[in-house]
Amino acid sequence: MPDSSADGERRIDLSVRDSEAFVRALTDPQPLEDRLSDTIGRYRRQTGV
């Protein structure tokens, strides 16, 4: 019987290099480009999010 805490989840095995890149992206994200920031702002204004 599968662990209920992982229902609907999948495990992905990463190489050491990929694991480091993943953690680096979470802890030190790159700044958003202006166009993406504008799009996010427009979406939030239109949806009230």
C-alpha positions in Angstrom: 0.0 0.0 0.0 1.5 3.4 -1.0 2.2 6.0 1.6 -0.9 8.3 1.8 1.3 11.4 2.2 2.5 10.9 -1.4 -0.8 10.3 -3.1 -0.8 11.9 -6.5 2.9 12.7 -6.2 5.8 11.4 -8.3 9.4 11.2 -7.3 12.0 12.5 -9.7 15.6 11.4 -9.2 18.0 14.2 -10.1 21.8 14.2 -10.6 23.9 16.1 -8.1 24.3 18.9 -10.7 20.6 19.1 -11.3 19.8 19.0 -7.6 22.2 21.9 -7.0 20.7 23.9 -9.8 17.2 23.3 -8.4 18.1 24.4 -4.9 20.0 27.4 -6.3 16.9 28.4 -8.3 14.8 28.3 -5.2 17.2 30.1 -2.9 18.6 32.7 -5.3 16.0 33.2 -8.1 16.9 35.2 -11.2 15.0 38.6 -11.4 12.0 38.7 -13.6 12.2 40.4 -17.0 10.2 43.6 -17.3 7.8 42.1 -19.8 6.9 39.2 -17.5 6.6 41.6 -14.5 4.2 43.7 -16.6 2.2 40.7 -17.6 1.9 39.5 -14.0 0.8 42.9 -12.8 -1.8 43.2 -15.6 -3.2 39.7 -14.7 -3.4 40.6 -11.0 -5.2 43.8 -11.7 -7.7 42.1 -14.1 -8.4 39.2 -11.8 -8.1 40.9 -8.4 -5.5 38.5 -7.2 
